Amino acid sequence: MKIVKYIVTAALLAVGPTQMAAAKDKAKTFAVVNEDVGVPVFPYDITDRPYTVVGEVTAGVRKATVFSKEASQSKIYHELWERAEKMGADAVINAKYGDSHVSAMSWGKTNATGTAIKFTTPAAVAPASAPAQ
């Protein structure tokens, strides 16, 4: 009987986190998305929607070993998005990154910067209506 309990408990533990992760992925919806990388990080300015600047975002993506591949654009943009999301941003614009360089603490590091923005609603941009008479 104890063996059955252990098997059922192990099965529930194995299935639970997977379903929770799937539900978490489904819950993420973005106001805009860069289709190439799957997150709202863009190498250009967004001109079709009003926004306010939240702040500057910086990230550094490191290689694990000297034989590892260079960081991809997708990995760099995901790292920028993680930091901008913590700031409460809706997107990152003007994302830029350079070539990888070797340092004393890393086999290769790519630095990236961008501007975190939060979209404003048209109602928030429009002036307040006249007071009631």
QUIVENFEN-V284543 format. One record per pair of residues at least 4 apart in sequence whose C-alpha atoms are under 8 Angstrom apart, sorted by the first residue. I is the first residue (numbers start at 1). J is the second residue. Records with the same first field share a line. If there is no record, write none. Layout:
BEGIN
I = J ; J
END
This chain:
BEGIN
1 = 5
2 = 6
3 = 7
4 = 8
5 = 9
6 = 10
7 = 11
8 = 12
9 = 13
10 = 14
11 = 15
12 = 16
13 = 17
14 = 18
15 = 19
16 = 20
17 = 21
18 = 22
19 = 23
20 = 24
21 = 25
22 = 26
23 = 27
24 = 28
30 = 39 ; 40 ; 90
31 = 40 ; 90 ; 91
32 = 40 ; 91
33 = 38 ; 39 ; 40 ; 41
34 = 38 ; 39 ; 40 ; 41 ; 42
35 = 39
36 = 74
37 = 73 ; 74 ; 77 ; 78
39 = 77 ; 78 ; 81
40 = 81 ; 90 ; 91 ; 92
41 = 77 ; 78 ; 80 ; 81 ; 91 ; 92 ; 93 ; 95
42 = 91 ; 92 ; 93 ; 94 ; 95
43 = 93 ; 94 ; 95 ; 96
44 = 93 ; 94 ; 95
45 = 93 ; 94
46 = 93
49 = 119 ; 120
50 = 119 ; 120 ; 121 ; 122 ; 125
51 = 117 ; 118 ; 119 ; 120
52 = 117 ; 118 ; 119 ; 120
53 = 115 ; 116 ; 117 ; 118
54 = 87 ; 88 ; 89 ; 115 ; 116 ; 117 ; 118
55 = 115 ; 116 ; 117
56 = 113 ; 114 ; 115 ; 116
57 = 80 ; 83 ; 84 ; 113 ; 114 ; 115 ; 116
58 = 80 ; 83 ; 111 ; 112 ; 113 ; 114
59 = 76 ; 79 ; 80 ; 83 ; 111 ; 112 ; 113
60 = 76 ; 79 ; 109 ; 110 ; 111 ; 112
61 = 71 ; 75 ; 76 ; 79 ; 109 ; 110 ; 111
62 = 71 ; 106 ; 107 ; 108 ; 109 ; 110
63 = 68 ; 69 ; 70 ; 71 ; 106 ; 107 ; 108 ; 109
64 = 68 ; 106 ; 107
65 = 107
66 = 107 ; 108
70 = 100 ; 108
71 = 75 ; 76 ; 100 ; 110
72 = 76
73 = 77
74 = 78
75 = 79
76 = 80 ; 97 ; 112
77 = 81 ; 95
78 = 82
79 = 83
80 = 84 ; 92 ; 112 ; 113 ; 114
81 = 85 ; 91 ; 92
82 = 86
83 = 87
84 = 88 ; 89 ; 90 ; 91 ; 92 ; 116
85 = 89 ; 90
87 = 116
88 = 118
89 = 116 ; 117 ; 118
90 = 116 ; 117 ; 118 ; 119
91 = 116 ; 117 ; 118
92 = 114 ; 115 ; 116 ; 117
93 = 114 ; 115 ; 116 ; 117
94 = 113 ; 114 ; 115
95 = 112 ; 113 ; 114 ; 115
96 = 112 ; 113 ; 114
97 = 110 ; 111 ; 112 ; 113
98 = 110 ; 111 ; 112
99 = 110 ; 111
100 = 108 ; 109 ; 110 ; 111
101 = 107 ; 108 ; 109 ; 110
102 = 106 ; 107 ; 108 ; 109
103 = 107 ; 108 ; 109
120 = 124 ; 125
121 = 125
122 = 126
END
